[in-house]
Amino acid sequence: MNKEKRLKRKKRIRAKIFGTKERPRLSVFRTNQHFYTQIIDDEEGKTLVGVNSLQFKEKLTNKEKVIKVAEILAEKAKEKGIKKIVFDRDGFSYKGRIKIFAEKLRELGLEF
């Protein structure tokens, strides 16, 4: 039931959001334990940068994982010359880990 509602919201959001070469789309996905992000150019259908919390070997809380993912993503985006993005929360509510992630990216210099 909740997944169906999220997917409906996702569809509604994606109808309005589109990533270009100048301003790619940042897609976020979360599970109970992990956090996945991608910066996508929708014109070409290519993932420019992808980072997830599966790569961390040390034991971290969910919030620590999100902050670390944001730091790595911002670093990789700057290497690729990406400064402005379109934020796609993927149907998730803008609270909790999604909000922490977005605020950390803004703090690290990405504009959206």
trRosetta pair geometry for C-beta under 8 A, 3 or more apart (Angstrom, degrees):
i j d omega theta_ij theta_ji phi_ij phi_ji
1 4 5.9 -55 -151 31 25 112
1 5 6.7 23 152 -16 60 105
2 5 5.6 -53 -151 35 35 112
2 6 6.3 35 152 -19 67 105
3 6 5.6 -54 -148 36 33 112
3 7 6.3 32 154 -19 66 107
4 7 5.8 -56 -147 37 30 110
4 8 6.5 35 152 -22 63 104
5 8 5.6 -53 -152 32 32 114
5 9 6.5 31 151 -16 65 104
5 91 8.0 152 119 178 60 119
6 9 5.7 -54 -151 38 33 110
6 10 6.2 40 149 -26 66 105
6 90 7.8 20 171 133 104 76
6 91 4.0 108 -178 134 70 128
6 92 6.7 19 -142 -75 116 53
7 10 5.2 -45 -144 32 35 119
7 11 6.5 40 154 -22 63 101
7 91 6.3 -20 -74 -99 19 172
8 11 5.8 -52 -153 32 30 112
8 12 6.6 28 150 -17 63 107
8 91 7.5 114 61 -131 46 127
9 12 5.6 -58 -151 38 33 113
9 13 6.2 32 153 -19 68 107
9 91 3.8 124 84 -137 101 85
10 13 5.8 -58 -147 38 28 109
10 14 6.0 23 158 -17 66 112
10 90 5.5 0 -114 -175 108 50
10 91 3.4 -53 -55 -43 81 120
11 14 6.0 -57 -140 39 26 108
11 15 6.7 37 155 -32 59 101
11 91 7.9 34 2 -78 55 120
12 15 6.0 -48 -158 18 29 116
12 16 7.7 8 152 -3 57 105
13 16 6.4 -76 -168 41 37 100
13 17 5.9 1 155 2 77 121
13 88 6.6 131 135 -147 123 79
13 89 7.0 -107 -156 51 166 80
13 90 7.6 -137 73 -92 147 12
13 91 6.4 -152 11 -69 132 60
14 17 5.8 -67 -123 52 36 95
14 88 7.0 47 -90 -144 76 124
17 25 6.1 105 151 -121 108 123
17 86 5.4 162 -159 149 100 129
17 88 5.3 159 123 -92 158 97
18 25 6.9 -96 173 -57 18 126
18 42 5.2 -116 -166 67 72 154
18 86 7.3 36 67 63 30 170
19 23 6.7 -136 -148 111 61 62
19 24 4.2 36 -174 -159 121 48
19 25 3.0 -108 -54 -14 120 86
19 39 7.9 163 -150 -178 152 63
19 40 5.3 129 49 93 159 76
19 41 5.7 -129 122 -123 111 29
19 42 4.2 124 54 -6 81 98
19 43 7.5 -115 101 -10 68 75
19 85 7.7 -14 -123 -156 107 73
19 86 5.6 -150 -90 40 74 119
19 88 8.0 -71 -48 -28 109 126
20 23 5.3 39 52 51 93 73
20 24 6.9 -119 66 -77 35 46
20 41 7.1 8 166 -148 19 79
20 42 7.2 -44 -69 48 38 90
20 43 5.7 51 -133 -29 59 121
21 24 7.2 10 -131 -63 18 87
21 41 5.6 35 -91 -140 57 124
21 43 6.1 -51 -37 37 85 139
21 44 7.5 65 -78 -11 95 111
22 84 7.1 2 147 69 75 118
23 84 4.8 -46 -111 113 90 105
23 85 6.3 157 -169 -120 69 21
23 86 5.7 79 146 -33 101 92
24 39 5.0 74 111 172 133 90
24 40 5.9 172 -178 76 106 34
24 41 5.0 -64 -110 -78 110 63
24 42 7.7 152 -143 -6 69 74
24 48 5.9 -59 -126 10 174 140
24 82 6.3 -45 29 -132 117 131
24 85 5.8 -33 75 -124 68 82
24 86 7.1 -133 117 23 28 86
25 39 7.2 161 82 -156 41 51
25 40 4.9 -26 66 63 94 92
25 41 7.9 161 20 -87 80 21
25 42 5.9 45 2 -33 126 110
25 85 6.9 109 -132 -173 15 87
25 86 4.7 -37 -105 70 66 103
25 88 5.1 32 -180 -19 107 125
26 37 6.6 -7 -174 -169 91 105
26 38 7.4 169 -152 86 48 42
26 39 5.3 -22 -98 -100 71 74
26 40 7.8 163 -89 17 22 76
26 73 8.0 84 -141 170 119 138
26 85 4.5 45 -25 162 111 141
26 86 6.8 178 16 76 74 46
26 87 5.4 -23 62 -111 109 53
26 88 6.2 178 80 24 50 79
26 105 7.7 93 -179 -150 171 168
26 110 7.9 67 -53 160 152 150
26 112 7.1 -82 21 -70 128 160
27 37 6.9 160 84 -154 55 53
27 38 4.9 -6 55 59 101 91
27 39 7.9 178 18 -88 72 24
27 40 5.9 23 -6 0 114 123
27 88 4.7 -23 -99 76 62 123
27 90 5.9 81 -166 -65 81 110
28 35 7.6 -24 -164 -169 90 88
28 36 7.4 144 -162 84 44 58
28 37 5.4 -12 -105 -104 67 84
28 87 7.7 4 -11 -168 117 82
28 88 6.8 175 13 89 75 67
28 89 5.8 -21 51 -133 119 43
28 90 5.5 -139 72 3 65 118
28 92 7.0 -83 100 33 108 132
28 98 6.2 125 119 -125 152 90
28 101 6.5 130 -126 105 143 156
29 35 7.7 157 87 -160 52 44
29 36 4.5 -13 64 64 97 106
29 37 7.6 -175 25 -75 67 41
29 90 5.5 -80 -83 119 68 176
30 34 7.2 -174 -152 96 55 49
30 35 5.1 -9 -110 -110 86 71
30 36 7.3 -171 -79 24 39 71
30 92 6.4 59 29 -94 110 161
30 97 5.9 124 -116 88 158 137
30 98 7.0 -115 -14 -64 139 86
31 34 5.0 24 45 48 105 80
31 35 7.9 -139 29 -66 65 39
33 53 8.0 -153 135 95 66 130
33 62 7.4 -124 -142 -94 33 100
34 52 6.4 26 172 176 114 103
34 53 4.7 -169 -149 64 74 108
34 54 5.8 18 -136 -59 139 77
34 65 7.3 -113 -133 160 46 152
35 52 6.6 177 92 -152 51 64
35 53 4.6 69 42 -17 80 123
35 62 7.4 118 -38 -164 115 80
35 65 5.6 147 17 125 120 110
35 66 5.2 129 -56 -93 173 73
35 69 5.3 -130 99 -6 120 164
35 97 6.5 -134 -97 162 129 136
35 101 7.2 -174 -171 -83 140 137
36 50 7.8 -8 -173 -169 86 92
36 51 7.9 172 -153 94 47 47
36 52 4.2 -8 -109 -108 72 108
36 53 7.4 -101 -63 11 52 78
37 50 7.0 173 94 -149 56 51
37 51 5.3 -3 61 61 99 84
37 52 6.9 174 22 -81 61 59
37 69 6.0 130 7 160 123 120
37 73 5.5 -21 94 -93 142 147
37 101 7.6 -180 -74 -171 135 139
38 47 5.0 -59 -166 -139 120 112
38 49 7.0 165 -155 89 50 54
38 50 4.5 -7 -107 -104 84 86
38 51 8.0 174 -80 23 45 55
39 47 7.2 108 71 -166 50 65
39 48 4.7 -54 98 62 99 104
39 49 4.3 27 32 47 113 95
39 50 7.5 -140 23 -65 65 50
39 73 7.4 138 -33 -166 110 103
39 77 6.1 117 -42 -100 162 104
39 80 7.9 171 86 65 145 151
39 82 6.3 68 174 163 157 174
39 85 6.5 -88 -130 -119 106 129
40 45 8.0 -14 -175 -152 103 30
40 46 7.1 170 -152 90 66 38
40 47 5.4 -39 -99 -104 78 59
40 48 6.8 -179 -98 6 21 85
41 44 4.9 19 109 38 116 99
41 45 7.5 -47 92 7 73 15
41 46 5.2 2 53 58 103 85
41 48 5.8 83 -20 -43 98 111
42 45 6.7 29 -157 -80 37 49
47 50 5.3 16 163 -48 132 113
48 80 5.9 121 166 174 114 164
48 82 6.9 115 122 -53 148 143
49 73 6.4 122 133 -147 129 73
49 76 4.6 141 -143 122 130 123
49 77 5.7 -107 11 -75 166 69
49 80 6.2 -137 -53 -3 116 149
49 82 7.3 -122 -4 21 133 149
51 55 7.8 -79 -162 20 70 133
51 69 5.3 153 125 -158 116 81
51 72 5.0 156 -139 101 148 115
51 73 4.6 -128 25 -73 143 86
51 76 6.7 170 -52 18 120 146
52 55 6.5 117 78 -6 71 93
52 69 6.9 -4 -143 -122 18 123
53 56 5.7 -34 -171 13 66 116
53 60 7.8 -123 -162 70 115 128
53 65 4.1 35 -132 -176 137 120
53 66 7.5 -36 -71 -66 132 44
53 68 7.4 98 -114 75 87 109
53 69 5.5 -63 -67 -62 83 123
56 60 5.9 -26 140 9 150 130
56 65 6.3 -141 24 -120 154 89
56 68 6.5 71 -81 105 138 152
60 64 4.0 -129 -174 93 106 123
60 65 4.9 139 104 -58 126 78
60 68 6.9 -45 -159 0 169 141
61 64 4.7 95 52 7 75 104
61 65 7.1 -135 95 -7 40 87
62 65 5.6 -53 -150 33 33 115
62 66 6.5 33 153 -20 65 104
62 97 6.0 -75 147 -87 109 132
63 66 5.7 -53 -150 34 33 112
63 67 6.4 31 154 -17 66 106
63 97 6.7 -139 -96 -103 58 85
63 100 6.1 -82 -141 169 87 173
64 67 5.8 -55 -147 37 32 110
64 68 6.2 30 155 -17 65 109
65 68 5.8 -61 -148 40 28 110
65 69 6.2 30 154 -21 66 107
66 69 5.7 -53 -146 35 29 112
66 70 6.4 33 153 -21 63 106
66 97 4.8 -161 -78 -158 153 96
66 100 5.3 75 114 96 142 119
66 101 4.9 -98 -178 -72 109 92
66 104 7.4 149 133 12 89 149
67 70 5.6 -52 -150 34 31 114
67 71 6.5 32 152 -20 64 104
67 100 6.8 -66 -66 152 81 113
67 101 7.9 -136 -76 -96 40 57
67 104 5.5 -171 -126 -110 68 159
68 71 5.7 -51 -149 33 33 112
68 72 6.5 28 155 -14 65 106
69 72 6.0 -59 -148 40 30 107
69 73 6.0 30 155 -20 66 112
69 101 7.1 -24 82 -123 111 109
70 73 5.8 -57 -142 39 27 112
70 74 6.2 28 159 -20 64 108
70 101 5.3 -175 -72 -147 117 66
70 104 3.9 65 129 105 164 127
70 105 5.3 -120 -155 -61 106 75
70 108 6.6 167 149 -3 97 143
71 74 6.0 -55 -146 35 26 110
71 75 6.5 27 154 -19 61 109
71 104 7.3 -68 -51 161 68 123
71 108 6.7 180 -111 -93 53 149
72 75 5.7 -57 -151 36 31 114
72 76 6.3 25 155 -14 66 108
73 76 5.9 -58 -146 40 30 107
73 77 6.1 31 156 -22 66 109
73 105 7.1 -39 91 -103 119 107
74 77 5.7 -53 -143 36 29 113
74 78 6.4 30 157 -19 63 105
74 104 8.0 -124 -33 132 134 86
74 105 5.9 180 -75 -131 109 69
74 108 3.8 -22 -146 128 168 143
74 109 6.6 110 -166 49 121 89
74 110 5.9 -125 -118 -30 92 112
75 78 6.0 -57 -152 34 27 109
75 79 6.7 30 150 -21 61 105
76 79 5.5 -51 -152 32 35 116
76 80 6.6 24 153 -9 66 107
77 80 5.9 -63 -151 44 33 104
77 82 4.1 -81 -172 70 89 112
77 83 7.8 145 142 -73 107 30
77 85 7.5 -53 -147 -52 146 128
77 110 6.3 21 100 -91 156 120
78 81 7.5 46 -172 -77 33 21
78 82 7.2 -94 -69 55 28 66
78 83 7.6 60 -106 -84 68 70
78 109 7.2 41 -80 87 120 131
82 85 6.6 48 166 -65 114 97
82 110 7.5 8 124 -122 90 103
83 109 7.2 -64 -143 144 82 94
83 110 6.7 -172 -170 -127 40 55
83 111 6.1 26 145 16 78 104
84 110 7.5 144 -105 -171 23 69
84 111 4.6 -32 -106 72 74 105
84 112 6.8 136 -165 -73 62 65
85 110 5.7 -3 11 178 115 118
85 111 7.2 147 23 75 65 53
85 112 4.9 -40 75 -71 76 121
86 112 6.3 152 -113 -136 20 112
87 102 6.2 44 -139 -118 151 113
87 112 4.6 112 -29 147 101 148
89 92 5.1 -118 158 58 94 82
89 93 7.8 -95 152 91 139 6
89 94 5.9 -82 -105 -77 164 82
89 98 5.5 57 -144 -165 108 138
92 98 5.2 171 110 -63 124 147
93 96 7.4 69 86 19 100 105
93 98 6.9 165 89 38 49 143
94 98 5.7 -112 -127 108 44 123
94 99 5.6 93 169 -75 67 90
94 102 7.3 -11 -150 6 98 153
95 98 6.6 42 48 53 28 102
95 99 5.2 -1 -130 -20 23 129
96 99 6.2 112 49 22 30 100
96 100 7.0 -55 144 -5 37 103
97 100 5.5 -52 -141 38 35 114
97 101 6.1 40 157 -24 66 106
98 101 5.8 -56 -152 35 27 114
98 102 6.5 24 153 -17 63 108
99 102 5.8 -54 -145 37 31 109
99 103 6.2 27 159 -15 66 108
100 103 6.1 -60 -147 40 26 108
100 104 6.2 27 156 -20 64 110
101 104 5.9 -59 -149 35 26 111
101 105 6.5 25 155 -18 63 106
102 105 5.9 -55 -151 34 31 111
102 106 6.6 30 153 -18 64 104
102 112 7.7 -99 -152 74 97 123
103 106 5.7 -52 -149 35 34 112
103 107 6.3 38 151 -22 65 107
104 107 5.4 -54 -149 36 32 117
104 108 6.3 25 153 -14 65 109
105 108 5.7 -60 -146 42 32 107
105 110 4.5 -37 166 47 97 124
105 112 7.5 9 113 21 127 119
106 109 7.9 123 -180 -10 27 10
106 110 6.6 -83 -87 67 36 73
106 111 7.6 71 -125 -105 74 36
106 112 7.4 -109 -83 42 90 81
